[in-house]
Each structure stands twice: as structure tokens, then as C-alpha cells.
Amino acid sequence: MTISYPRPAGAENREAREEWLVTQNGKKPISQVIRERLITTGTPFYANDSIAEFISDAEREELKREIEAKLQSLFESMIIDTTNDHNTQETPHRVAKMYVDEVFKGRYHPMPKITDFPNAKELDEIYTLGPISVRSACSHHLVPIVGQAWVGILPSDRVIGISKFNRIVDWVLSRPHIQEEAAVMVADIIENLIQPKGLAFVIKAQHMCMTWRGVKEPETKMVNSIVRGLFRADPHMKKEFFDMIRGQGFND
């Protein structure tokens, strides 16, 4: 059962959120409870780790409340008048919900259910999927990473529905990341699920940490690839994979 708390609103947002922190967190803050649980079990909680297994639905709601209150403190430190500015009165609430339930849902929500099936027809030809939308955030600056991905599979005795690749990519990338690690994580999940004879995964993306800030270079994109199994061992199969995804817009 999910427990929800009444949410303060209106001009008294700041005072109400501060009062909520005192009344709800006379005990330990829920973030501390979860952190101690992770430490006790030896579970890492880096920015791109999923910790969903260690958070209940009720705790996730409480965590959003805690994040909301702390975001309000951030706005106060940035000298933004959320009491009188109608554009930002609800921003701490919106951003807390966005982080936990949307853009970083891969940390706080379980992976979508993925069902695998026997390769009944013993298919042994390469297939590719793409472009798959990539939406993530740079773990250094928490600004967007936006791009596309392509998957190549040489099947073994298990397969999954093609839409499940999109779901896996979305779940993994919905965390703060660096692109290289994200690609490895996606490849690991696919490999563990279906043990293909060959696996290839490519991401091409723009990083707003260098297009919006820093060097402000709007045309630069990063491309990285993971090739495993026969795609790595057989250069002809590797070439076939890249030739196929060029037909799916990889060179655009």
C-alpha cells in the first residue's frame, strides 16, 4: 500500500515544508534509513546504480517529500522568491517528482517486466533495432544527454520481444550517467537475459554539459560501441552489424 502525505501549497510553501521536515522526520530522514540499509547489505549506490530493490512504494513517496523540502532550501539559497513568484511556487514539488518518477526513475523504480521466449524457429540471422531514443543526464552536471542507440543480436536459444530493448534502454538511461558506463550496463542486462551468440550496442548522443555550458560546442556528439560474442570474434559479422545500422540512420 502506498502512503501519501498531504502536500503544502500556496504562499506559505517554505514554512510548511520546513515544518514537514520537523514533524515527519523527528525520526531519521528516509534517505538516511535507505542509505543505512544499502550500506548494511554492501550494496553500492553510485549515481547510475539502481536502488529500487531497497525502497518500498511508501518510502519512495516519503523520499519525494524529503527531496522537495531540500529543493526548497536550495531555492532559498539561490535567492529565488518562491513565496511570491507564481512560476516557482510549485517547482520544488515538480522537480522532486520529476527526479524520482521520471528522469531518474531507473534508480528508484524496478526494471519493467521482461519475458523471454524460446527461439522456437532456431533463427540464426543478425537482427538490429534502432534508432532507440536515448534520454539521460550527465552525472557531473545533471544536464541532459540526448541521442539514439542501436542494438544488434545474433540469437541463441532465447529471445525477447523487440519493444523490450527500448524498455531496457529507457530504464538504464533514466539515471545520472556517463555514456560509456551506460552502454556497458545495457549490454550486460541484455546478455544476462538472452545469452545471444553475438551482441552489439551503440550509443550516439549529445551532452549538454558541453553544448549548453563549458565549451558550448553544439555540433559535437559522442559515439561508443559494445561488441561481444561473434560480433567481436568475427570481423565480417561486426561489419554486417554496422552496415545494417547505417541503413537505420546511424550516419545521419
Backbone as CSV, one residue per row, in Angstrom:
resi,resn,N_x,N_y,N_z,CA_x,CA_y,CA_z,C_x,C_y,C_z
1,MET,0.845,-1.192,0.000,0.000,0.000,0.000,0.883,1.245,0.000
2,THR,0.570,2.204,-0.855,1.324,3.439,-0.922,0.731,4.453,0.048
3,ILE,1.580,5.032,0.891,1.153,6.052,1.844,1.481,7.407,1.259
4,SER,0.515,8.315,1.242,0.773,9.666,0.750,0.499,10.651,1.870
5,TYR,1.291,11.691,1.929,1.134,12.724,2.931,0.537,13.962,2.290
6,PRO,-0.253,14.729,3.032,-0.787,15.964,2.469,0.350,16.906,2.115
7,ARG,0.281,17.527,0.952,1.360,18.362,0.455,1.041,19.825,0.677
8,PRO,1.947,20.583,1.311,1.706,22.013,1.481,1.724,22.724,0.152
9,ALA,0.911,23.779,0.028,0.867,24.530,-1.222,0.615,25.994,-0.902
10,GLY,0.740,26.848,-1.919,0.409,28.247,-1.754,1.575,29.079,-1.269
11,ALA,1.257,30.286,-0.811,2.289,31.258,-0.455,3.120,30.834,0.738
12,GLU,2.604,29.921,1.586,3.331,29.512,2.789,4.185,28.274,2.541
13,ASN,4.554,28.007,1.287,5.305,26.799,0.942,6.542,26.592,1.794
14,ARG,7.374,27.626,1.902,8.649,27.449,2.583,8.435,27.047,4.038
15,GLU,7.568,27.768,4.746,7.336,27.462,6.155,6.722,26.076,6.321
16,ALA,5.782,25.730,5.444,5.119,24.438,5.543,6.099,23.293,5.307
17,ARG,6.985,23.463,4.332,7.947,22.399,4.055,8.924,22.231,5.205
18,GLU,9.358,23.351,5.814,10.257,23.260,6.965,9.558,22.554,8.132
19,GLU,8.279,22.877,8.342,7.514,22.219,9.406,7.368,20.731,9.126
20,TRP,7.168,20.388,7.826,7.044,18.972,7.463,8.310,18.208,7.821
21,LEU,9.476,18.813,7.558,10.732,18.142,7.888,10.822,17.838,9.378
22,VAL,10.353,18.758,10.198,10.421,18.547,11.639,9.434,17.476,12.076
23,THR,8.180,17.555,11.609,7.151,16.639,12.090,7.304,15.240,11.521
24,GLN,7.659,15.132,10.247,7.774,13.814,9.632,9.107,13.161,9.923
25,ASN,10.138,13.956,10.099,11.465,13.411,10.263,12.018,13.683,11.656
26,GLY,11.096,13.677,12.666,11.577,13.614,14.026,12.374,12.341,14.181
27,LYS,11.989,11.323,13.428,12.792,10.116,13.265,13.877,10.412,12.239
28,LYS,14.613,9.392,11.834,15.643,9.576,10.818,15.000,9.972,9.493
29,PRO,15.647,10.850,8.731,15.169,11.100,7.366,15.150,9.801,6.581
30,ILE,14.182,9.656,5.697,14.044,8.398,4.959,15.267,8.126,4.093
31,SER,15.918,9.185,3.617,17.138,8.967,2.829,18.219,8.299,3.664
32,GLN,18.287,8.664,4.935,19.277,8.045,5.815,18.926,6.590,6.104
33,VAL,17.635,6.316,6.280,17.186,4.935,6.503,17.575,4.060,5.309
34,ILE,17.312,4.554,4.109,17.622,3.781,2.902,19.127,3.634,2.735
35,ARG,19.863,4.708,2.983,21.325,4.660,2.842,21.927,3.631,3.799
36,GLU,21.466,3.612,5.030,21.986,2.647,6.005,21.658,1.215,5.590
37,ARG,20.492,1.039,5.005,20.093,-0.284,4.504,21.043,-0.745,3.398
38,LEU,21.381,0.167,2.514,22.292,-0.163,1.417,23.693,-0.476,1.938
39,ILE,24.158,0.304,2.888,25.497,0.075,3.454,25.548,-1.266,4.173
40,THR,24.496,-1.586,4.929,24.452,-2.845,5.673,24.522,-4.050,4.749
41,THR,23.879,-3.950,3.604,23.868,-5.073,2.655,25.035,-5.032,1.674
42,GLY,25.892,-4.032,1.805,27.030,-3.932,0.903,26.646,-3.568,-0.519
43,THR,25.524,-2.867,-0.667,25.026,-2.502,-1.994,25.515,-1.118,-2.387
44,PRO,26.174,-0.977,-3.547,26.623,0.356,-3.974,25.445,1.243,-4.338
45,PHE,25.622,2.532,-4.157,24.559,3.468,-4.537,25.155,4.682,-5.233
46,TYR,25.997,4.378,-6.243,26.503,5.435,-7.099,25.334,6.044,-7.879
47,ALA,25.600,7.147,-8.559,24.532,7.854,-9.262,23.840,6.974,-10.292
48,ASN,24.580,6.062,-10.953,23.961,5.245,-12.003,23.584,3.848,-11.534
49,ASP,23.524,3.634,-10.229,23.060,2.351,-9.691,21.555,2.369,-9.469
50,SER,20.918,1.228,-9.687,19.523,1.077,-9.297,19.456,0.665,-7.830
51,ILE,18.660,1.390,-7.052,18.457,1.031,-5.650,16.987,0.691,-5.389
52,ALA,16.243,0.443,-6.468,14.801,0.222,-6.355,14.461,-0.966,-5.475
53,GLU,15.307,-1.987,-5.477,15.042,-3.188,-4.700,14.992,-2.915,-3.202
54,PHE,15.557,-1.793,-2.781,15.686,-1.487,-1.361,14.756,-0.376,-0.904
55,ILE,13.793,0.005,-1.762,12.860,1.082,-1.436,11.436,0.595,-1.649
56,SER,10.584,0.741,-0.644,9.179,0.386,-0.802,8.430,1.534,-1.468
57,ASP,7.213,1.260,-1.905,6.396,2.305,-2.511,6.172,3.468,-1.541
58,ALA,5.877,3.142,-0.278,5.639,4.192,0.719,6.900,5.012,0.959
59,GLU,8.045,4.348,0.998,9.308,5.068,1.208,9.638,5.966,0.019
60,ARG,9.283,5.521,-1.182,9.533,6.350,-2.359,8.731,7.647,-2.274
61,GLU,7.490,7.553,-1.818,6.681,8.759,-1.654,7.288,9.675,-0.594
62,GLU,7.749,9.091,0.501,8.347,9.906,1.560,9.657,10.537,1.086
63,LEU,10.406,9.794,0.276,11.655,10.333,-0.250,11.383,11.556,-1.128
64,LYS,10.337,11.505,-1.934,9.986,12.665,-2.747,9.686,13.878,-1.878
65,ARG,9.026,13.643,-0.751,8.724,14.744,0.165,10.004,15.339,0.737
66,GLU,10.945,14.472,1.095,12.212,14.971,1.635,12.987,15.760,0.581
67,ILE,13.033,15.235,-0.639,13.732,15.937,-1.725,13.067,17.279,-1.991
68,GLU,11.754,17.305,-1.971,11.022,18.551,-2.195,11.419,19.611,-1.181
69,ALA,11.484,19.218,0.100,11.850,20.173,1.148,13.278,20.681,0.959
70,LYS,14.174,19.787,0.561,15.565,20.208,0.382,15.740,21.054,-0.874
71,LEU,14.941,20.795,-1.893,14.970,21.660,-3.071,14.482,23.063,-2.723
72,GLN,13.505,23.127,-1.837,13.040,24.442,-1.398,14.183,25.200,-0.722
73,SER,14.981,24.490,0.076,16.136,25.134,0.716,17.139,25.600,-0.325
74,LEU,17.320,24.811,-1.401,18.209,25.220,-2.487,17.728,26.517,-3.118
75,PHE,16.435,26.615,-3.369,15.891,27.836,-3.966,16.094,29.029,-3.038
76,GLU,15.947,28.794,-1.740,16.196,29.877,-0.780,17.646,30.333,-0.872
77,SER,18.579,29.386,-0.960,19.995,29.739,-1.057,20.313,30.440,-2.370
78,MET,19.533,30.144,-3.414,19.731,30.804,-4.715,19.009,32.152,-4.786
79,ILE,18.360,32.527,-3.676,17.656,33.806,-3.541,16.573,33.925,-4.609
80,ILE,15.744,32.885,-4.680,14.573,32.885,-5.569,13.327,32.952,-4.689
81,ASP,12.503,33.945,-4.907,11.337,34.196,-4.067,10.183,33.293,-4.484
82,THR,10.210,32.056,-3.991,9.149,31.118,-4.359,7.838,31.422,-3.648
83,THR,7.883,32.265,-2.639,6.643,32.635,-1.951,5.768,33.515,-2.829
84,ASN,6.375,34.459,-3.522,5.612,35.413,-4.326,5.712,35.178,-5.828
85,ASP,6.703,34.420,-6.266,6.866,34.137,-7.689,5.977,32.951,-8.061
86,HIS,4.880,33.236,-8.771,3.928,32.172,-9.088,4.529,31.110,-9.998
87,ASN,5.587,31.457,-10.732,6.203,30.473,-11.631,6.989,29.398,-10.886
88,THR,7.460,29.706,-9.692,8.316,28.750,-8.965,7.715,28.251,-7.662
89,GLN,6.478,28.644,-7.346,5.884,28.207,-6.080,5.836,26.687,-5.953
90,GLU,5.525,26.005,-7.039,5.396,24.545,-7.006,6.616,23.829,-7.594
91,THR,7.654,24.574,-7.931,8.804,23.963,-8.598,9.501,22.910,-7.750
92,PRO,9.727,23.090,-6.458,10.358,22.013,-5.683,9.575,20.702,-5.745
93,HIS,8.255,20.799,-5.689,7.422,19.596,-5.790,7.560,18.964,-7.169
94,ARG,7.478,19.802,-8.212,7.561,19.276,-9.577,8.912,18.613,-9.837
95,VAL,9.981,19.237,-9.381,11.321,18.708,-9.646,11.561,17.418,-8.863
96,ALA,11.119,17.356,-7.611,11.276,16.128,-6.823,10.562,14.960,-7.500
97,LYS,9.341,15.197,-7.948,8.580,14.154,-8.648,9.270,13.774,-9.954
98,MET,9.771,14.774,-10.678,10.452,14.510,-11.945,11.680,13.635,-11.730
99,TYR,12.485,13.950,-10.729,13.694,13.168,-10.477,13.369,11.718,-10.135
100,VAL,12.445,11.505,-9.213,12.200,10.154,-8.694,11.365,9.311,-9.654
101,ASP,10.361,9.912,-10.294,9.410,9.135,-11.094,9.640,9.211,-12.595
102,GLU,10.505,10.113,-13.038,10.660,10.296,-14.485,12.121,10.206,-14.912
103,VAL,12.856,11.303,-14.815,14.179,11.320,-15.451,15.192,10.410,-14.766
104,PHE,15.022,10.133,-13.469,15.913,9.212,-12.763,15.162,7.986,-12.236
105,LYS,14.074,7.629,-12.914,13.264,6.501,-12.452,14.046,5.199,-12.457
106,GLY,15.093,5.098,-13.271,15.903,3.885,-13.300,16.643,3.619,-12.010
107,ARG,16.753,4.616,-11.146,17.343,4.426,-9.814,16.296,3.940,-8.815
108,TYR,15.092,4.500,-8.905,14.121,4.355,-7.816,12.959,3.427,-8.128
109,HIS,12.775,3.065,-9.395,11.689,2.173,-9.790,12.275,0.890,-10.374
110,PRO,11.618,-0.248,-10.149,12.141,-1.525,-10.662,12.173,-1.561,-12.187
111,MET,13.003,-2.442,-12.717,13.055,-2.635,-14.165,11.713,-3.178,-14.649
112,PRO,11.230,-2.722,-15.791,9.988,-3.282,-16.349,10.111,-4.800,-16.528
113,LYS,8.997,-5.470,-16.418,8.999,-6.923,-16.565,9.401,-7.286,-17.992
114,ILE,10.392,-8.152,-18.115,10.884,-8.606,-19.417,10.731,-10.122,-19.477
115,THR,9.911,-10.591,-20.397,9.695,-12.030,-20.555,10.479,-12.528,-21.755
116,ASP,11.247,-13.607,-21.546,11.985,-14.196,-22.658,11.258,-15.440,-23.151
117,PHE,11.529,-15.815,-24.403,10.846,-16.925,-25.049,11.869,-17.835,-25.720
118,PRO,11.496,-19.094,-25.936,12.386,-19.980,-26.693,12.518,-19.509,-28.135
119,ASN,13.686,-19.666,-28.683,13.905,-19.395,-30.100,13.430,-20.613,-30.883
120,ALA,12.100,-20.740,-30.972,11.483,-21.979,-31.455,11.870,-22.296,-32.903
121,LYS,12.049,-21.273,-33.719,12.401,-21.485,-35.130,13.913,-21.562,-35.351
122,GLU,14.654,-21.491,-34.250,16.120,-21.559,-34.311,16.688,-20.537,-35.290
123,LEU,16.180,-19.307,-35.171,16.663,-18.220,-36.016,18.132,-17.952,-35.739
124,ASP,18.916,-17.811,-36.805,20.354,-17.646,-36.624,20.927,-16.510,-37.465
125,GLU,20.058,-15.545,-37.807,20.500,-14.394,-38.572,20.555,-13.154,-37.674
126,ILE,21.423,-12.234,-38.037,21.540,-10.982,-37.297,20.266,-10.155,-37.465
127,TYR,19.800,-9.556,-36.365,18.785,-8.513,-36.483,19.206,-7.306,-35.664
128,THR,18.774,-6.147,-36.119,19.119,-4.897,-35.441,17.860,-4.108,-35.130
129,LEU,17.942,-3.276,-34.104,16.844,-2.374,-33.741,17.410,-0.981,-33.546
130,GLY,16.704,-0.006,-34.066,17.129,1.361,-33.879,16.569,2.261,-34.971
131,PRO,16.675,3.543,-34.775,17.252,4.149,-33.580,16.287,4.097,-32.389
132,ILE,16.850,3.868,-31.214,16.123,3.894,-29.946,16.470,5.207,-29.249
133,SER,15.469,5.928,-28.798,15.718,7.225,-28.161,16.514,7.065,-26.871
134,VAL,17.505,7.917,-26.719,18.315,7.958,-25.504,18.047,9.277,-24.803
135,ARG,17.621,9.195,-23.552,17.422,10.380,-22.714,18.035,10.089,-21.358
136,SER,19.043,10.854,-21.004,19.708,10.635,-19.734,20.193,11.978,-19.209
137,ALA,21.092,11.934,-18.225,21.669,13.163,-17.683,23.113,12.890,-17.303
138,CYS,23.951,13.870,-17.554,25.363,13.780,-17.184,25.486,13.775,-15.665
139,SER,26.194,12.791,-15.121,26.319,12.704,-13.670,27.239,13.783,-13.099
140,HIS,27.973,14.481,-13.960,28.845,15.555,-13.491,28.086,16.859,-13.261
141,HIS,27.094,17.148,-14.123,26.391,18.424,-14.042,24.867,18.288,-13.987
142,LEU,24.354,17.072,-14.124,22.908,16.811,-14.117,22.177,17.587,-15.211
143,VAL,22.803,17.697,-16.371,22.138,18.276,-17.536,21.946,17.171,-18.571
144,PRO,21.032,17.350,-19.524,20.624,16.231,-20.378,21.708,15.669,-21.294
145,ILE,21.588,14.370,-21.514,22.254,13.649,-22.595,21.129,13.149,-23.498
146,VAL,21.172,13.511,-24.768,20.081,13.171,-25.680,20.668,12.583,-26.958
147,GLY,20.133,11.456,-27.377,20.660,10.847,-28.592,19.884,9.621,-29.009
148,GLN,20.610,8.676,-29.620,19.990,7.466,-30.152,20.893,6.266,-29.895
149,ALA,20.261,5.090,-29.909,21.003,3.849,-29.698,20.550,2.805,-30.700
150,TRP,21.422,1.841,-30.952,21.132,0.724,-31.847,21.589,-0.563,-31.187
151,VAL,20.792,-1.616,-31.358,21.101,-2.934,-30.800,21.224,-3.933,-31.941
152,GLY,22.214,-4.807,-31.853,22.342,-5.911,-32.793,22.405,-7.233,-32.044
153,ILE,21.656,-8.220,-32.527,21.573,-9.513,-31.859,21.797,-10.632,-32.876
154,LEU,22.662,-11.562,-32.518,22.735,-12.857,-33.198,22.178,-13.859,-32.199
155,PRO,20.928,-14.310,-32.383,20.231,-15.023,-31.308,20.818,-16.392,-31.008
156,SER,20.579,-16.790,-29.770,20.904,-18.141,-29.310,19.579,-18.881,-29.130
157,ASP,19.353,-19.489,-27.973,18.123,-20.277,-27.809,17.013,-19.517,-27.085
158,ARG,17.267,-18.241,-26.691,16.238,-17.429,-26.044,16.141,-16.081,-26.760
159,VAL,14.922,-15.536,-26.825,14.691,-14.227,-27.438,13.736,-13.427,-26.563
160,ILE,13.688,-12.112,-26.780,12.693,-11.254,-26.129,12.007,-10.419,-27.201
161,GLY,10.821,-9.907,-26.870,10.101,-9.040,-27.795,10.910,-7.786,-28.096
162,ILE,10.808,-7.297,-29.328,11.688,-6.202,-29.722,11.433,-4.930,-28.921
163,SER,10.195,-4.695,-28.463,9.931,-3.480,-27.684,10.643,-3.504,-26.339
164,LYS,11.013,-4.696,-25.893,11.671,-4.801,-24.591,13.066,-4.190,-24.614
165,PHE,13.705,-4.152,-25.779,15.005,-3.490,-25.866,14.858,-1.998,-25.575
166,ASN,13.779,-1.399,-26.113,13.524,0.020,-25.830,13.313,0.247,-24.345
167,ARG,12.567,-0.659,-23.717,12.276,-0.504,-22.290,13.549,-0.632,-21.453
168,ILE,14.412,-1.555,-21.828,15.679,-1.723,-21.101,16.537,-0.471,-21.233
169,VAL,16.662,0.036,-22.459,17.461,1.238,-22.683,16.902,2.401,-21.877
170,ASP,15.593,2.596,-21.912,14.969,3.697,-21.182,15.208,3.575,-19.686
171,TRP,15.061,2.359,-19.138,15.224,2.166,-17.696,16.664,2.422,-17.255
172,VAL,17.610,1.894,-17.985,19.012,2.073,-17.606,19.452,3.522,-17.771
173,LEU,19.045,4.160,-18.878,19.492,5.528,-19.143,18.774,6.547,-18.271
174,SER,17.692,6.161,-17.614,16.974,7.093,-16.743,17.645,7.168,-15.380
175,ARG,18.900,7.543,-15.411,19.732,7.754,-14.221,20.821,8.748,-14.614
176,PRO,21.466,9.382,-13.649,22.666,10.145,-13.999,23.748,9.186,-14.491
177,HIS,24.447,9.554,-15.562,25.353,8.617,-16.206,26.563,9.315,-16.801
178,ILE,27.579,8.506,-17.092,28.484,8.815,-18.177,28.182,7.771,-19.254
179,GLN,28.305,8.190,-20.501,27.785,7.376,-21.611,28.444,6.003,-21.692
180,GLU,29.746,5.947,-21.460,30.462,4.678,-21.591,29.924,3.623,-20.629
181,GLU,29.665,4.026,-19.386,29.149,3.080,-18.397,27.721,2.675,-18.705
182,ALA,26.934,3.612,-19.209,25.547,3.290,-19.560,25.499,2.198,-20.616
183,ALA,26.360,2.297,-21.620,26.367,1.296,-22.689,26.713,-0.084,-22.144
184,VAL,27.673,-0.154,-21.248,28.055,-1.440,-20.653,26.896,-2.027,-19.851
185,MET,26.188,-1.187,-19.099,25.071,-1.670,-18.291,23.960,-2.244,-19.153
186,VAL,23.619,-1.544,-20.242,22.581,-2.058,-21.140,23.007,-3.397,-21.724
187,ALA,24.245,-3.471,-22.200,24.738,-4.715,-22.794,24.726,-5.859,-21.778
188,ASP,25.094,-5.579,-20.548,25.111,-6.620,-19.512,23.717,-7.190,-19.270
189,ILE,22.711,-6.302,-19.207,21.347,-6.760,-18.952,20.852,-7.633,-20.103
190,ILE,21.056,-7.178,-21.339,20.615,-7.964,-22.492,21.331,-9.314,-22.520
191,GLU,22.619,-9.296,-22.272,23.389,-10.542,-22.298,22.911,-11.514,-21.223
192,ASN,22.641,-11.013,-20.036,22.155,-11.882,-18.958,20.774,-12.446,-19.248
193,LEU,19.942,-11.672,-19.947,18.578,-12.114,-20.225,18.515,-13.224,-21.268
194,ILE,19.251,-13.073,-22.370,19.047,-13.998,-23.500,20.318,-14.695,-23.985
195,GLN,21.475,-14.358,-23.407,22.730,-15.036,-23.775,22.882,-15.191,-25.296
196,PRO,22.852,-14.097,-26.037,22.939,-14.213,-27.502,24.324,-14.692,-27.938
197,LYS,24.375,-15.255,-29.133,25.674,-15.641,-29.690,26.515,-14.412,-30.028
198,GLY,25.835,-13.347,-30.397,26.501,-12.080,-30.668,25.658,-10.924,-30.173
199,LEU,26.304,-9.903,-29.603,25.598,-8.734,-29.084,26.394,-7.490,-29.440
200,ALA,25.711,-6.500,-29.986,26.318,-5.203,-30.256,25.371,-4.111,-29.780
201,PHE,25.952,-3.061,-29.224,25.146,-1.938,-28.738,25.930,-0.660,-28.962
202,VAL,25.266,0.312,-29.588,25.909,1.579,-29.930,25.047,2.726,-29.435
203,ILE,25.695,3.733,-28.845,25.018,4.977,-28.471,25.703,6.133,-29.195
204,LYS,24.891,7.030,-29.761,25.375,8.299,-30.321,24.555,9.408,-29.678
205,ALA,25.203,10.318,-28.953,24.433,11.290,-28.178,25.167,12.620,-28.047
206,GLN,24.377,13.650,-27.824,24.894,14.973,-27.480,24.806,15.159,-25.971
207,HIS,25.831,15.793,-25.424,25.910,16.042,-23.990,25.799,17.542,-23.744
208,MET,24.734,17.935,-23.055,24.529,19.368,-22.848,25.510,19.964,-21.855
209,CYS,26.299,19.118,-21.176,27.372,19.654,-20.344,28.458,20.295,-21.205
210,MET,28.451,20.021,-22.522,29.410,20.687,-23.402,28.743,21.420,-24.567
211,THR,27.411,21.315,-24.702,26.729,22.107,-25.728,26.036,23.325,-25.123
212,TRP,25.595,23.208,-23.876,24.858,24.273,-23.203,25.767,25.109,-22.302
213,ARG,26.833,24.465,-21.806,27.772,25.122,-20.899,29.193,24.756,-21.342
214,GLY,30.174,25.159,-20.548,31.543,24.777,-20.852,31.996,25.312,-22.194
215,VAL,32.441,24.429,-23.085,32.941,24.858,-24.401,31.822,25.309,-25.333
216,LYS,30.583,24.960,-25.017,29.405,25.356,-25.803,29.581,25.011,-27.282
217,GLU,29.855,23.745,-27.531,30.054,23.241,-28.888,28.806,22.472,-29.307
218,PRO,27.927,23.061,-30.127,26.602,22.480,-30.386,26.585,21.290,-31.336
219,GLU,27.665,21.064,-32.084,27.643,20.011,-33.096,28.284,18.706,-32.642
220,THR,29.014,18.732,-31.551,29.768,17.548,-31.138,28.849,16.470,-30.580
221,LYS,29.072,15.233,-31.024,28.360,14.078,-30.496,29.380,13.017,-30.072
222,MET,28.993,12.229,-29.089,29.844,11.130,-28.639,29.244,9.812,-29.124
223,VAL,30.097,8.940,-29.655,29.668,7.614,-30.104,30.524,6.580,-29.393
224,ASN,29.871,5.582,-28.817,30.634,4.445,-28.282,29.876,3.156,-28.550
225,SER,30.617,2.077,-28.646,30.017,0.793,-29.008,30.516,-0.303,-28.089
226,ILE,29.638,-1.291,-27.890,29.963,-2.526,-27.177,29.740,-3.665,-28.169
227,VAL,30.742,-4.503,-28.386,30.576,-5.675,-29.247,31.058,-6.907,-28.483
228,ARG,30.232,-7.926,-28.478,30.533,-9.139,-27.716,30.212,-10.378,-28.546
229,GLY,30.763,-11.499,-28.113,30.494,-12.761,-28.773,31.024,-12.762,-30.194
230,LEU,30.212,-13.285,-31.122,30.660,-13.413,-32.509,30.839,-12.067,-33.197
231,PHE,30.156,-11.038,-32.731,30.386,-9.711,-33.305,31.814,-9.241,-33.027
232,ARG,32.357,-9.676,-31.926,33.730,-9.308,-31.595,34.739,-10.246,-32.259
233,ALA,34.383,-11.531,-32.325,35.317,-12.534,-32.840,35.386,-12.556,-34.360
234,ASP,34.282,-12.205,-35.012,34.211,-12.309,-36.475,34.083,-10.911,-37.086
235,PRO,35.139,-10.408,-37.726,35.074,-9.045,-38.290,34.020,-8.890,-39.369
236,HIS,33.660,-9.962,-40.065,32.630,-9.872,-41.090,31.258,-9.624,-40.461
237,MET,30.987,-10.295,-39.342,29.714,-10.064,-38.649,29.663,-8.664,-38.057
238,LYS,30.789,-8.212,-37.528,30.842,-6.852,-36.985,30.551,-5.838,-38.079
239,LYS,31.149,-6.038,-39.251,30.903,-5.131,-40.380,29.444,-5.187,-40.803
240,GLU,28.862,-6.382,-40.827,27.457,-6.516,-41.213,26.562,-5.732,-40.267
241,PHE,26.846,-5.807,-38.968,26.057,-5.048,-37.998,26.123,-3.553,-38.300
242,PHE,27.326,-3.012,-38.472,27.450,-1.572,-38.702,26.863,-1.163,-40.048
243,ASP,26.964,-2.032,-41.040,26.322,-1.741,-42.319,24.800,-1.663,-42.156
244,MET,24.246,-2.559,-41.339,22.792,-2.564,-41.153,22.313,-1.308,-40.428
245,ILE,23.019,-0.879,-39.393,22.521,0.290,-38.649,22.755,1.590,-39.425
246,ARG,23.690,1.578,-40.369,23.791,2.750,-41.243,22.508,2.940,-42.041
247,GLY,21.875,1.831,-42.382,20.586,1.910,-43.052,19.452,2.341,-42.143
248,GLN,19.722,2.373,-40.828,18.720,2.833,-39.840,19.056,4.212,-39.300
249,GLY,19.895,4.944,-40.010,20.138,6.333,-39.650,21.358,6.588,-38.798
250,PHE,22.214,5.573,-38.600,23.381,5.787,-37.730,24.308,6.879,-38.255
251,ASN,24.408,7.015,-39.552,25.309,8.034,-40.134,24.654,9.399,-40.311
252,ASP,23.380,9.520,-39.984,22.680,10.795,-40.186,23.224,11.874,-39.235
